[in-house]
Amino acid sequence: MRIGLVGVGRIGAFHAATLKGLPAVDQVVVADADPARAEVVAKELGVSSAPDVTALLGSGLDGFVIAAATSAHADLIAAGVAAGVPTFCEKPVALDLAETERVLELVEASTVPVHIGFQRRFDAGYQAARAAVETGELGYVHHIRTNTNDAFPPHHEYIPNSGGFFRDCTVHDFDIIRYVTGREVVSVYATGANRGEAFFGEYGDVDSAAALLTLDDNTFVTASGTRYNGAGHDVRMELHGSLGSIAVGLDEHTALRSAEPGVTFPGGQPHMTFMDRFQPAYVAELTAFTEVVAGTRAVPCTVRDAFAAFRIADACELSRHENRVVVL
Ligand SMILES: NC(=O)c1ccc[n+]([C@@H]2O[C@H](COP(=O)([O-])OP(=O)(O)OC[C@H]3O[C@@H](n4cnc5c(N)ncnc54)[C@H](O)[C@@H]3O)[C@@H](O)[C@H]2O)c1
């Protein structure tokens, strides 16, 4: 199949390389708002490039992958749907809730499949945690802790087009909390601060944040994250239940050091980027998208799922700004 990809920045170039290696994919064509960048990446990866997204969508694609900046997602999803091409789009769907809802309506009124990129759903650890909740082996889950700690911040132009910390970063935790538990968030209290470079604050954003969520079965969740985690890229989830506890992302590569004398775990090199932490999950996610394109699989993460996670992120932004509990 022939897959077109738009947006060849950090994740787009990485996704283009992954797509090229998939057995179901014969051709990859890339485009970017900066056509010179698309040409450079195409040359590096040995794929072709198109001068712009109109040419890309008009080139006989079987599938369309959107990895451009978040501010461009809504229009690009609309273009993919209008062209009738099965579409994959990186999270989140848009910068705000109203536009996310418009995309939801557009996609649900069409028959074109649209798959949103929450790759943690394809990670073996999160899948095992979901199975542990489903089988009841943890008993009832009373507390969950999640963290999304980036080792270093993205380039500063990224921030004004990202939607802010909760919509850009913690939204991954919100999606996976729903996926693992099958429960909905009913209220949030969130806070955040800018303690690193000043540009986060200049864009009205924070670089470290935390939220306390209450789920509809009275499970309490603390979700924290930062753009500055010196120890490495650290993404984990702990679930504590009446019969047992389980941790996702706790292995030899966890960016954590024990303070206990004589304890050497974890002994491996910490992950430094989301690309190395989630490499197998991204392969599984894009493989799933090729199955959606082939018509052999239903969309595994829908715009409705993305809308639900985004609503939680949006509530956290409101909570942070108004310093109060927000009920969903
Ligand atoms: N799932 C994940 O783990 C994950 C990780 C990183 C980023 N992302 C998401 O991927 C998207 C891209 O992030 P990134 O870190 O690669 O950003 P980036 O800034 O490195 O790259 C964005 C690219 O999009 C291009 N672009 C912007 N507007 C465009 C438009 N209208 N048409 C075509 N190209 C356009 C830019 O020129 C740039 O090359 C964001 O939405 C982000 O939320 C997801």
The ligand as an SDF file (V2000), in Angstrom:
LIG
                    3D

 44 48  0  0  0  0  0  0  0  0999 V2000
    2.4210   10.0720   20.2970 N   0  0  0  0  0  0  0  0  0  0  0  0
    3.5360   10.5810   20.7410 C   0  0  0  0  0  0  0  0  0  0  0  0
    4.2360    9.9890   21.5280 O   0  0  0  0  0  0  0  0  0  0  0  0
    3.9610   11.9270   20.2360 C   0  0  0  0  0  0  0  0  0  0  0  0
    5.2720   12.3580   20.4890 C   0  0  0  0  0  0  0  0  0  0  0  0
    5.6550   13.5920   19.9810 C   0  0  0  0  0  0  0  0  0  0  0  0
    4.7630   14.3740   19.2690 C   0  0  0  0  0  0  0  0  0  0  0  0
    3.4950   13.9250   19.0740 N   0  0  0  0  0  0  0  0  0  0  0  0
    2.5310   14.7540   18.3220 C   0  0  0  0  0  0  0  0  0  0  0  0
    2.9900   14.8120   16.9820 O   0  0  0  0  0  0  0  0  0  0  0  0
    2.7800   16.1040   16.4480 C   0  0  0  0  0  0  0  0  0  0  0  0
    4.1060   16.6490   15.9270 C   0  0  0  0  0  0  0  0  0  0  0  0
    5.0190   16.7590   16.9960 O   0  0  0  0  0  0  0  0  0  0  0  0
    6.5900   16.9200   16.7280 P   0  0  0  0  0  0  0  0  0  0  0  0
    7.2330   16.8230   18.0580 O   0  0  0  0  0  0  0  0  0  0  0  0
    7.0370   16.0280   15.6360 O   0  0  0  0  0  0  0  0  0  0  0  0
    6.6250   18.4550   16.2520 O   0  0  0  0  0  0  0  0  0  0  0  0
    7.7340   19.1970   15.4000 P   0  0  0  0  0  0  0  0  0  0  0  0
    7.5660   20.6340   15.7030 O   0  0  0  0  0  0  0  0  0  0  0  0
    9.0740   18.5600   15.5890 O   0  0  0  0  0  0  0  0  0  0  0  0
    7.3120   18.9090   13.8790 O   0  0  0  0  0  0  0  0  0  0  0  0
    6.1150   19.3980   13.3280 C   0  0  0  0  0  0  0  0  0  0  0  0
    6.2560   19.3980   11.8060 C   0  0  0  0  0  0  0  0  0  0  0  0
    4.9710   19.7330   11.2590 O   0  0  0  0  0  0  0  0  0  0  0  0
    5.1720   20.6590   10.1990 C   0  0  0  0  0  0  0  0  0  0  0  0
    3.9240   21.4040   10.0150 N   0  0  0  0  0  0  0  0  0  0  0  0
    3.3710   22.3080   10.8520 C   0  0  0  0  0  0  0  0  0  0  0  0
    2.2000   22.7520   10.3230 N   0  0  0  0  0  0  0  0  0  0  0  0
    2.0170   22.0930    9.1670 C   0  0  0  0  0  0  0  0  0  0  0  0
    0.9990   22.1050    8.1820 C   0  0  0  0  0  0  0  0  0  0  0  0
   -0.0730   22.9040    8.2840 N   0  0  0  0  0  0  0  0  0  0  0  0
    1.1270   21.2940    7.1010 N   0  0  0  0  0  0  0  0  0  0  0  0
    2.2070   20.4980    6.9740 C   0  0  0  0  0  0  0  0  0  0  0  0
    3.2030   20.4330    7.8760 N   0  0  0  0  0  0  0  0  0  0  0  0
    3.1100   21.2290    8.9720 C   0  0  0  0  0  0  0  0  0  0  0  0
    6.3450   21.5070   10.6540 C   0  0  0  0  0  0  0  0  0  0  0  0
    6.9570   22.1810    9.5620 O   0  0  0  0  0  0  0  0  0  0  0  0
    7.2560   20.4470   11.2860 C   0  0  0  0  0  0  0  0  0  0  0  0
    8.1080   19.8400   10.3490 O   0  0  0  0  0  0  0  0  0  0  0  0
    2.1530   16.9420   17.5650 C   0  0  0  0  0  0  0  0  0  0  0  0
    0.7740   16.9800   17.3610 O   0  0  0  0  0  0  0  0  0  0  0  0
    2.4620   16.1720   18.8270 C   0  0  0  0  0  0  0  0  0  0  0  0
    1.4420   16.3030   19.8080 O   0  0  0  0  0  0  0  0  0  0  0  0
    3.0880   12.7230   19.5240 C   0  0  0  0  0  0  0  0  0  0  0  0
  1  2  1  0
  2  3  2  0
  2  4  1  0
  4  5  1  0
  4 44  2  0
  5  6  2  0
  6  7  1  0
  7  8  2  0
  8  9  1  0
  8 44  1  0
  9 10  1  0
  9 42  1  0
 10 11  1  0
 11 12  1  0
 11 40  1  0
 12 13  1  0
 13 14  1  0
 14 15  2  0
 14 16  1  0
 14 17  1  0
 17 18  1  0
 18 19  2  0
 18 20  1  0
 18 21  1  0
 21 22  1  0
 22 23  1  0
 23 24  1  0
 23 38  1  0
 24 25  1  0
 25 26  1  0
 25 36  1  0
 26 27  1  0
 26 35  1  0
 27 28  2  0
 28 29  1  0
 29 30  1  0
 29 35  2  0
 30 31  1  0
 30 32  2  0
 32 33  1  0
 33 34  2  0
 34 35  1  0
 36 37  1  0
 36 38  1  0
 38 39  1  0
 40 41  1  0
 40 42  1  0
 42 43  1  0
M  CHG  2   8   1  16  -1
M  END
$$$$
